Amino acid sequence: MKSAAGCPSPRLSSQTRTRRRPSPGSPPEGGQEAERATAALDALGAGKGCAAVLLVMDPSAVPNIGTFTPEERQRLFSFHRNLALDVAQKVFHGLGFTLLPPDSAPGTAVFFLWGLEDAELIAPFQAKLTAAFRDISPMRLSVLATGIASGPGLMNLRLQTEVLRREHALSPRPLLSWSQSMAKADYVAAAKLYVDSHILERVLVQDVAAAIGITPNYLSSLFKRQLGQNFMDYVNATKVKYACTLLQSGKHMVYEVSHMLGYDNAYYFTKVFKRYMKMTPTEYQAEFSRK
């Protein structure tokens, strides 16, 4: 169903369907997890001078790759991941790093590094790795590197990695660093991605500005100039769209949805929701359930 205000009716993701109902008064789950992860890294001495390096492998030039079975493709990628690990051990000798477990994206590998003072070793790593790949197989390689972060700034590495991944998909290149990324020029796109990635948290303009490396006033002016709306208007509109999805499931009370989206109380959430949907969350949920 679509409401009179045009609220989308997307299916709930499996993550949303199985999410434990939060208890009122507790902080958003995403914030808790990020804080715990940062504290754990600090305790291990791995919370300073950190960066993520994403390797994207393209097997299209490998002879007869179209005839490879999924298992053969997996073995091919595993071989090259191990090769990348050998090169990393030589280039990053004396630094802390680890090769993270493979994610759901085939042909990728992610190194997490710590103890960096600058990003000078990334280019030599890309050059040596590309040479090693070239000597063994026609597998094409791209290296995408985030900026360097410490402490609370570690939470921005995931955002940077996703921005770099999307930019590379649009314009592949052998080496792409965060300082070269279009996100440094297209701050609005990076800010919108941050909002989408933190939809279940309280989103403040100063946090988003810090994540993408500009001042809050400049970010606000960019939103006004490019989108014709204030930054917080965009945040609230995005949260209301997601609230519609949660309310449609019928599994959450209004106060629970309010808390899940990072609002201080259900009364304020109701005011925000009504501003965009021309009805209260309770009215919206009731109307949807009748259809």
C-alpha positions in Angstrom: 0.0 0.0 0.0 1.1 3.6 -0.5 -0.2 6.3 1.8 -1.6 9.6 0.5 1.8 11.1 1.2 3.6 8.5 -0.9 5.3 6.6 1.8 7.1 3.5 0.3 6.0 0.0 1.2 9.3 -2.0 1.0 9.6 -5.5 2.4 11.2 -5.8 5.8 14.8 -7.1 5.6 15.5 -10.3 7.5 17.7 -8.2 9.8 14.7 -6.0 10.6 12.4 -9.0 11.1 14.6 -10.7 13.6 15.9 -7.6 15.4 15.3 -7.9 19.2 12.9 -5.2 20.4 15.0 -2.6 22.3 14.1 -1.7 25.8 13.2 1.9 26.4 16.1 4.0 27.7 18.9 1.9 26.2 21.2 3.4 23.5 20.8 2.3 19.9 22.3 -1.1 19.3 24.6 0.1 16.5 26.1 2.6 18.8 26.7 0.0 21.5 28.4 -2.4 19.1 30.7 0.4 17.6 31.7 1.5 21.1 32.5 -2.0 22.2 34.5 -2.7 19.1 36.5 0.5 19.6 37.2 -0.3 23.2 38.3 -3.8 22.3 40.7 -2.5 19.7 42.1 0.0 22.2 42.6 -2.7 24.8 44.6 -4.7 22.2 46.7 -1.7 21.3 45.1 -1.6 17.8 43.0 1.5 18.1 45.4 4.1 16.8 46.6 4.9 13.3 44.2 2.5 11.7 43.2 2.1 8.1 41.3 -0.4 5.9 42.6 -1.6 2.5 40.1 -3.3 0.2 41.4 -5.4 -2.6 39.0 -5.9 -5.5 40.0 -8.8 -7.9 38.6 -9.0 -11.4 39.1 -12.4 -13.1 37.6 -11.5 -16.4 40.9 -11.8 -18.2 41.7 -15.2 -16.8 41.5 -17.8 -19.6 38.3 -19.8 -19.7 37.0 -18.1 -16.6 33.5 -18.6 -17.9 33.8 -22.3 -17.6 35.0 -22.2 -13.9 32.7 -23.8 -11.4 31.9 -21.7 -8.2 34.3 -23.9 -6.3 37.1 -23.3 -8.8 36.4 -19.5 -8.7 36.6 -19.7 -4.9 39.9 -21.5 -5.0 41.2 -18.9 -7.5 40.3 -16.1 -5.2 41.7 -17.9 -2.1 45.0 -18.4 -3.9 45.3 -14.7 -4.7 44.2 -13.7 -1.2 47.1 -15.8 0.2 49.4 -14.1 -2.3 48.3 -10.7 -1.1 48.9 -11.8 2.5 52.5 -12.8 1.6 53.1 -9.4 0.0 51.5 -7.6 3.0 53.8 -9.4 5.4 56.8 -7.9 3.6 55.5 -4.4 3.0 53.9 -3.9 6.4 56.7 -5.6 8.4 56.8 -4.1 11.9 53.2 -2.9 11.7 50.0 -4.5 13.0 47.7 -5.8 10.4 45.3 -8.7 9.7 43.5 -10.1 6.8 39.8 -10.1 7.6 37.6 -13.1 6.8 36.1 -13.0 3.3 32.8 -11.1 3.1 29.8 -11.9 0.9 31.3 -10.0 -2.1 33.2 -12.5 -4.3 36.7 -11.5 -5.3 37.4 -9.1 -2.5 39.8 -9.1 0.5 40.1 -6.5 3.3 43.2 -5.8 5.3 42.9 -3.9 8.6 46.0 -2.1 9.6 47.0 -0.2 12.8 50.0 1.7 14.0 50.3 3.8 10.9 51.7 7.3 11.0 50.7 8.1 7.4 49.5 6.4 4.3 52.9 6.3 2.5 53.0 2.5 2.5 49.7 2.0 0.7 51.2 2.9 -2.8 54.2 0.6 -2.5 51.8 -2.2 -1.3 49.6 -1.7 -4.4 52.6 -1.6 -6.7 54.2 -4.8 -5.3 50.9 -6.6 -5.1 50.1 -5.7 -8.7 53.5 -6.9 -9.9 53.1 -10.2 -7.9 49.7 -10.8 -9.5 51.0 -9.9 -13.0 53.9 -12.4 -12.6 51.5 -15.3 -11.8 48.1 -14.7 -13.5 46.1 -12.2 -15.6 43.9 -11.5 -12.5 43.3 -7.7 -12.5 43.6 -5.9 -9.1 42.4 -2.7 -7.6 43.5 -1.4 -4.2 41.1 0.9 -2.3 42.4 2.5 0.8 40.6 4.5 3.5 42.1 7.4 5.4 43.8 6.9 8.8 41.6 7.0 11.9 42.0 6.5 15.7 39.7 6.1 18.6 36.1 7.2 17.8 37.1 7.9 14.3 37.4 4.2 13.6 33.7 4.1 13.2 34.1 6.1 10.0 36.3 3.5 8.3 33.2 1.4 7.3 31.6 4.4 5.7 34.8 5.2 3.8 35.1 1.6 2.6 31.6 1.6 1.3 32.0 4.9 -0.5 35.2 3.7 -2.1 33.6 0.4 -3.1 30.7 2.3 -4.8 33.0 4.7 -6.5 35.2 2.0 -7.8 32.1 0.2 -9.2 31.3 3.4 -11.2 34.9 4.1 -12.3 37.4 1.2 -11.8 41.1 2.1 -11.3 44.2 0.3 -9.9 44.5 2.5 -6.8 41.9 4.7 -5.1 42.6 6.3 -1.8 40.1 8.2 0.4 42.0 11.5 -0.2 41.5 11.0 -4.0 37.9 9.9 -3.7 35.0 11.9 -5.2 33.5 11.8 -1.8 35.9 14.6 -0.9 34.2 16.7 -3.5 30.7 15.2 -3.4 30.2 15.7 0.3 26.4 15.5 0.1 26.6 12.0 -1.4 28.9 10.9 1.4 26.7 12.5 4.0 23.6 10.8 2.6 25.4 7.4 2.7 26.4 8.1 6.4 22.7 8.8 7.2 21.7 5.5 5.5 24.3 3.6 7.4 23.4 5.0 10.8 19.6 5.1 10.4 19.1 3.3 13.7 21.2 5.8 15.6 20.8 9.4 16.6 22.3 11.4 13.6 23.8 14.8 14.3 25.2 17.2 11.7 28.5 17.5 13.7 29.0 13.8 13.7 28.4 13.5 9.9 30.6 16.5 9.2 33.4 15.0 11.2 33.1 11.7 9.4 33.5 13.2 6.0 36.1 15.9 7.0 34.2 19.2 6.7 32.6 21.7 9.2 29.0 21.3 10.2 28.1 24.8 8.8 29.6 23.9 5.4 27.7 20.6 5.3 24.5 22.4 6.2 25.0 25.0 3.5 25.8 22.3 0.9 22.5 20.5 1.7 20.5 23.7 1.4 22.2 24.6 -1.9 22.1 21.2 -3.6 18.9 19.7 -2.2 16.9 22.7 -1.1 16.4 21.4 2.4 18.1 21.5 5.7 20.3 18.6 6.7 18.1 17.6 9.6 15.1 17.7 7.3 16.8 15.1 5.2 17.6 13.0 8.2 14.1 13.1 9.5 12.6 12.4 6.1 14.9 9.4 5.8 14.0 8.1 9.2 10.3 8.5 8.6 10.6 6.4 5.4 12.3 3.7 7.4 9.7 4.1 10.2 7.0 3.3 7.7 8.7 0.0 7.0 8.8 -0.9 10.7 5.2 0.1 11.3 3.9 -1.9 8.4 5.2 -5.1 10.0 2.8 -4.7 12.9 5.5 -6.1 15.2 6.6 -2.9 16.9 4.8 -0.3 19.0 5.2 3.3 18.1 7.4 4.0 21.1 9.6 1.1 20.1 10.0 2.4 16.5 10.8 5.9 18.0 13.5 4.4 20.1 14.9 2.2 17.4 15.4 5.3 15.2 17.2 7.2 17.9 14.5 9.7 18.9 14.5 10.8 22.5 10.8 10.2 23.0 7.7 9.0 21.1 6.0 12.4 21.4 8.7 14.1 19.4 8.8 11.2 16.9 5.1 11.5 16.4 5.4 15.2 15.6 8.1 14.5 13.1 6.2 11.7 11.5 3.0 13.7 11.2 4.9 16.6 9.6 5.9 14.3 6.6 3.1 11.8 6.5 0.1 14.1 7.4 -1.0 11.5 10.0 0.4 10.1 13.2 2.3 6.8 13.4 -0.6 5.1 15.1 -3.0 6.3 12.4 -0.6 5.1 9.7 -0.2 1.7 11.2 -3.9 1.3 11.6 -4.6 2.4 8.1 -2.0 0.0 6.7 -3.4 -3.0 8.7 -6.8 -2.5 7.2 -5.5 -2.9 3.6 
